[in-house]
Amino acid sequence: MSADQTTTSATGPKPVILHLGDPIKYNTDIYQQLSSKFAIIHPSSEERQREAFLKSLREKKWGDFAAVFRPWWATGGEMGRLDRELVSLLPRSLQVWASAGAGYDWADVDVLAEHGVLYCNGALASSEAVADMAIYHLISVFRNMQWSNMAGRAKDPKAWTDAHINAQFTAHNPQGHVLGIVGLGNIGYRIAVKAFKGFDMRIIYYDPFPKSAEQEAAIEATRCSSMNELLASADCVMLAAPGGSGKLMDRERIARMKKGARLVNIARGGLVEEEAVVEALETGQLSAVGLDVFENEPCPHPRLAGFRNATLTCHTAGGALETAVGFEGLSMKNVLAVLSGQPPLTPVNQDLMKFRQGGPRL
C-alpha cells in the first residue's frame, strides 16, 4: 500500500503501520493477519533514505502510524541510526518498532524508551544458528582448524605437510577446558549448553543478570563476580554480550587473560579492540582467536588475515535460512502482539520504558 492510500473497516479507519524494507518472503500467513487488521504503508527505497525519511516524518506524510516493522535486516535501515534526531520526529501514536536482527546497536533504545516506543529485535530466531557458529569457532581455536584450512588450499605441498605433521603439537581437545562466556542471555546460554553437553567443558560466565539456580545447575555453570575473575580463569573467552557495552576486550583486559588463552567473538565487532588482538597474537598472549564480527565491517584489521591461528568469518553467525524465516515472522508477531494489547515477544527496552506527559503509549 502506498502512503497516500487509506483503508477503512466496518468500525472505521484501520491503524497504520509502516513496513520497512523487502517484501515478505516466507511468513505470508502472518502478513495476511497483519494486513487484515491494519493499513500497511510500504515506503520505497528512496523514501527510506535518511533525509527523505526525516522530511516525511516532519511533514507527517504517513500520518499517525502505530507500529513499524522491518522483516529483513539487510534492508529497511537506510535511514540510518535511530537517534534522538529521528526519534523526536516519530508520532506519539507509535507504540512499537520491531526489527529483524539480533543486534540493536543501530538504535538508541534508551531514547526510544524515553519517547514511549518499545523496541523489539529478533534475537530468539538466531540463537541456534549463532550458537552453532560459536561452536565452530570454539573447535577451530582449540584444534588449529584455520591453519589446517589454509594449508589445505595452499598450492605449495610443503604447507599441507607442515600442517599435517605439526598442527597437532599446539592443538588441544576442548574437553575439560574452561569456557568463560561474557553475556549469558539466550544465545550465550545455548552456547554453554552445547559446549557442556557436547565437549564436557567447564562453564563459567559473567553477566549482570544471573541465571536461575536450576539453569546454572543444568550446565554446572559458575557465575563470576567480575570480568577480571572470568578472564583469569578461562581457557577460552567467548563474547556473547549485546552491542553498546563498549570495548569489553582491550589491551588491558587481554593482558589479564591466561597466557595462551583463546578469544572468540560472535557478538558485536565493537566489543573487541582488533589492534590489541593482533599484538596479543604476535606475543603469544593469545594462542588463537575466532572472530565473526569486526570493528570496521566489512574490513577486518588487515593483519588478521595473515595469522593461521585467526579464524575469520563474515558476520554470518546467524546466517541460516531458519534465522531469516524467524526474523521475518518475529517482526510481525511483535507488532500483532503489542497492538493487540498482549506482551511483546522479544522486547529490548521494556525495562527502560518511560512515559511522555499525557500518559503511556502502551
NUBAZA-897971 format. One line per field, with one value per residue (C-alpha): residue number from 1; residue in three letters; chain; z, y, x. Coordinates in pm, whole numbers. Each point is the difference from the previous one (the first is absolute). Layout:
BEGIN
resi	(NUM ...) $
resn	(ALA ...) $
chain	(A ...) $
zz	(Z ...) $
yy	(Y ...) $
xx	(X ...) $
// end
This chain:
BEGIN
resi	(1 2 3 4 5 6 7 8 9 10 11 12 13 14 15 16 17 18 19 20 21 22 23 24 25 26 27 28 29 30 31 32 33 34 35 36 37 38 39 40 41 42 43 44 45 46 47 48 49 50 51 52 53 54 55 56 57 58 59 60 61 62 63 64 65 66 67 68 69 70 71 72 73 74 75 76 77 78 79 80 81 82 83 84 85 86 87 88 89 90 91 92 93 94 95 96 97 98 99 100 101 102 103 104 105 106 107 108 109 110 111 112 113 114 115 116 117 118 119 120 121 122 123 124 125 126 127 128 129 130 131 132 133 134 135 136 137 138 139 140 141 142 143 144 145 146 147 148 149 150 151 152 153 154 155 156 157 158 159 160 161 162 163 164 165 166 167 168 169 170 171 172 173 174 175 176 177 178 179 180 181 182 183 184 185 186 187 188 189 190 191 192 193 194 195 196 197 198 199 200 201 202 203 204 205 206 207 208 209 210 211 212 213 214 215 216 217 218 219 220 221 222 223 224 225 226 227 228 229 230 231 232 233 234 235 236 237 238 239 240 241 242 243 244 245 246 247 248 249 250 251 252 253 254 255 256 257 258 259 260 261 262 263 264 265 266 267 268 269 270 271 272 273 274 275 276 277 278 279 280 281 282 283 284 285 286 287 288 289 290 291 292 293 294 295 296 297 298 299 300 301 302 303 304 305 306 307 308 309 310 311 312 313 314 315 316 317 318 319 320 321 322 323 324 325 326 327 328 329 330 331 332 333 334 335 336 337 338 339 340 341 342 343 344 345 346 347 348 349 350 351 352 353 354 355 356 357 358 359 360 361 362) $
resn	(MET SER ALA ASP GLN THR THR THR SER ALA THR GLY PRO LYS PRO VAL ILE LEU HIS LEU GLY ASP PRO ILE LYS TYR ASN THR ASP ILE TYR GLN GLN LEU SER SER LYS PHE ALA ILE ILE HIS PRO SER SER GLU GLU ARG GLN ARG GLU ALA PHE LEU LYS SER LEU ARG GLU LYS LYS TRP GLY ASP PHE ALA ALA VAL PHE ARG PRO TRP TRP ALA THR GLY GLY GLU MET GLY ARG LEU ASP ARG GLU LEU VAL SER LEU LEU PRO ARG SER LEU GLN VAL TRP ALA SER ALA GLY ALA GLY TYR ASP TRP ALA ASP VAL ASP VAL LEU ALA GLU HIS GLY VAL LEU TYR CYS ASN GLY ALA LEU ALA SER SER GLU ALA VAL ALA ASP MET ALA ILE TYR HIS LEU ILE SER VAL PHE ARG ASN MET GLN TRP SER ASN MET ALA GLY ARG ALA LYS ASP PRO LYS ALA TRP THR ASP ALA HIS ILE ASN ALA GLN PHE THR ALA HIS ASN PRO GLN GLY HIS VAL LEU GLY ILE VAL GLY LEU GLY ASN ILE GLY TYR ARG ILE ALA VAL LYS ALA PHE LYS GLY PHE ASP MET ARG ILE ILE TYR TYR ASP PRO PHE PRO LYS SER ALA GLU GLN GLU ALA ALA ILE GLU ALA THR ARG CYS SER SER MET ASN GLU LEU LEU ALA SER ALA ASP CYS VAL MET LEU ALA ALA PRO GLY GLY SER GLY LYS LEU MET ASP ARG GLU ARG ILE ALA ARG MET LYS LYS GLY ALA ARG LEU VAL ASN ILE ALA ARG GLY GLY LEU VAL GLU GLU GLU ALA VAL VAL GLU ALA LEU GLU THR GLY GLN LEU SER ALA VAL GLY LEU ASP VAL PHE GLU ASN GLU PRO CYS PRO HIS PRO ARG LEU ALA GLY PHE ARG ASN ALA THR LEU THR CYS HIS THR ALA GLY GLY ALA LEU GLU THR ALA VAL GLY PHE GLU GLY LEU SER MET LYS ASN VAL LEU ALA VAL LEU SER GLY GLN PRO PRO LEU THR PRO VAL ASN GLN ASP LEU MET LYS PHE ARG GLN GLY GLY PRO ARG LEU) $
chain	(A A A A A A A A A A A A A A A A A A A A A A A A A A A A A A A A A A A A A A A A A A A A A A A A A A A A A A A A A A A A A A A A A A A A A A A A A A A A A A A A A A A A A A A A A A A A A A A A A A A A A A A A A A A A A A A A A A A A A A A A A A A A A A A A A A A A A A A A A A A A A A A A A A A A A A A A A A A A A A A A A A A A A A A A A A A A A A A A A A A A A A A A A A A A A A A A A A A A A A A A A A A A A A A A A A A A A A A A A A A A A A A A A A A A A A A A A A A A A A A A A A A A A A A A A A A A A A A A A A A A A A A A A A A A A A A A A A A A A A A A A A A A A A A A A A A A A A A A A A A A A A A A A A A A A A A A A A A A A A A A A A A A A A A A A A A A A A A A A A A A A A A A A A A A A A A A A A A A A A A A A A) $
zz	(0 -91 243 -150 34 292 112 198 167 140 320 -168 -124 72 200 -226 16 -203 -176 -55 -246 -216 -58 209 -137 245 260 -236 237 277 -251 -96 365 23 -316 105 321 -102 -290 -113 -160 -179 -60 -305 20 -92 277 250 -58 303 -117 -182 301 242 -236 -20 378 35 -256 155 -343 147 261 356 -54 293 -82 -218 -106 -189 -112 -159 166 -327 -111 178 193 -267 222 222 373 206 196 188 -318 -168 308 92 -330 53 60 352 -136 -56 245 -135 -241 -79 -202 -137 135 341 43 75 12 -290 223 308 189 309 -203 -147 353 108 -279 97 -297 61 -204 -84 -169 -150 229 77 -368 -30 326 -147 -305 198 262 -273 -149 346 27 -342 123 330 -176 -234 271 196 -293 -235 -265 -173 -46 -149 -222 -139 -62 -171 -262 -39 -334 174 118 273 170 -2 147 260 131 -24 217 229 68 253 238 90 -45 294 54 153 251 358 -84 152 -225 130 -156 25 -29 86 -171 -238 -239 268 188 -315 -67 356 -37 -320 143 325 -147 -318 130 377 43 332 -25 179 -92 70 -36 208 -1 143 -128 236 223 -212 -323 150 139 -339 -145 327 -64 244 -13 39 209 -253 -351 148 189 -320 -205 250 2 -356 -259 -260 34 -205 -53 -26 145 -175 -184 175 278 -109 -51 213 -126 -26 73 374 11 -248 222 290 -187 52 -209 -317 53 -289 -91 -204 -91 -159 152 -130 -156 213 312 -102 -67 -308 19 351 -130 -271 256 232 -280 -82 361 74 266 -214 -157 -238 -77 -175 -128 -182 51 -37 102 -355 -205 -274 52 272 127 -299 201 137 -329 21 320 -35 357 -77 -119 -183 -126 -163 266 -100 344 -37 -370 -28 -190 323 140 -294 27 374 -23 -248 206 331 -142 -84 304 230 -174 18 368 109 -203 133 359 55 134 -265 -88 -13 172 34 190 198 331 -117 -105 114 -87 -156 159 -86 88 -132 -357 100) $
yy	(0 341 289 178 -297 -48 -301 -9 -280 -34 167 284 67 -271 90 63 -188 53 -292 87 -193 -308 -163 -299 -325 -276 82 100 -131 237 285 -73 25 330 144 -105 204 293 232 -80 273 -119 296 -30 -29 368 97 -195 200 210 349 -114 -205 291 232 -239 -22 379 34 -291 -161 -334 140 -126 -350 -242 -240 -61 -338 -90 -365 -25 135 81 254 240 177 249 293 -80 15 27 290 289 205 -267 -124 352 14 -322 41 -41 -277 -228 -290 -248 -21 -366 -92 -307 -67 -89 311 340 221 200 119 220 -218 221 300 -204 -97 366 64 -297 -218 -367 -148 -371 -200 -348 -158 -310 -92 0 -169 -346 116 235 -267 -245 251 58 -372 7 272 -179 -315 205 189 -317 -229 231 -34 328 -116 -326 179 239 -279 -212 273 93 -70 -94 -365 88 206 -301 -225 262 20 -377 -65 303 141 -275 120 320 -139 -112 -168 243 -267 98 355 305 201 349 155 375 49 -300 107 -223 -41 -24 -265 -204 10 -113 -295 -115 36 -173 -288 -41 47 -39 350 183 306 329 322 369 177 273 -213 -348 -307 -192 -264 -264 135 19 -352 -139 92 9 366 238 372 222 314 204 -5 -14 -318 -162 112 -144 -339 -72 -201 156 323 9 336 -27 340 257 296 333 -145 184 -170 -311 -136 260 -23 12 -274 -224 31 -132 -322 -316 -10 -192 16 31 267 -42 282 -79 304 347 119 313 -211 -90 219 -172 167 -141 -345 17 94 -280 -257 121 -26 -328 151 -140 -340 36 216 -57 309 14 375 293 361 136 -232 -108 68 -209 116 -64 -194 -250 -189 -94 -201 -371 3 259 -142 270 -22 270 86 -311 -152 40 -80 -293 -13 -82 329 205 -162 58 362 76 -170 157 352 -43 -206 270 260 -220 -67 359 154 -268 87 -311 -18 35 -314 143 341 168 321 -91 54 348 107 344 185 337 265 -93 -366 -321 -113 -362) $
xx	(0 138 11 -297 -235 -238 -193 -319 -189 -349 120 184 354 256 311 298 330 317 167 367 212 -48 -339 -104 147 -83 -264 -279 -266 114 13 -360 -100 180 -152 -350 25 219 67 352 214 311 235 225 377 29 -241 210 318 94 -94 -313 -110 48 -184 -294 -16 6 -279 -196 -12 -103 -233 -21 133 -12 283 305 129 316 -8 346 314 181 -263 -232 273 98 -101 295 22 -316 145 -154 -41 -208 -184 -112 -193 -193 -375 -135 -218 303 5 253 293 71 306 170 347 135 213 -146 309 -147 -286 17 -242 24 -115 -284 -99 -1 -250 -214 98 60 286 -10 275 21 258 -206 -4 379 100 52 196 224 67 96 245 143 69 167 235 48 118 218 188 69 83 194 -269 88 359 -127 -253 262 248 -263 -45 365 169 322 -17 249 -272 -232 272 95 -358 -46 305 27 -347 -65 270 -187 -352 -212 -332 -253 -102 70 104 -166 -229 -68 -311 -56 -375 -216 -319 -195 293 267 -193 -54 375 63 -240 168 352 -90 -197 202 354 -16 136 -13 -222 55 -176 -27 -333 -165 -314 66 -173 -226 148 -172 148 347 -28 -105 341 196 74 166 -69 306 -28 199 143 348 -84 -126 301 244 -173 -113 191 -228 -197 -320 -172 -379 -89 -220 145 33 214 314 335 -36 333 277 373 -48 -259 181 306 -210 -78 199 317 -90 -376 -244 -257 -320 -239 -336 -172 91 325 15 54 356 304 144 343 37 -100 265 264 -110 23 351 120 -177 -223 -282 59 -295 -301 -330 -181 -331 -42 239 52 -17 -217 43 373 166 339 231 255 -251 -21 367 -36 -58 -133 -269 -333 -195 -357 -213 -260 -192 -58 -374 7 -239 -328 -180 130 -130 -342 -7 114 -274 -268 104 -4 -368 -95 137 -216 -307 57 62 -281 -235 86 210 357 274 194 352 12 338 -76 -310 179 99 -347 -102 -315 -39 -216 -354 24 150 -8 -52) $
// end
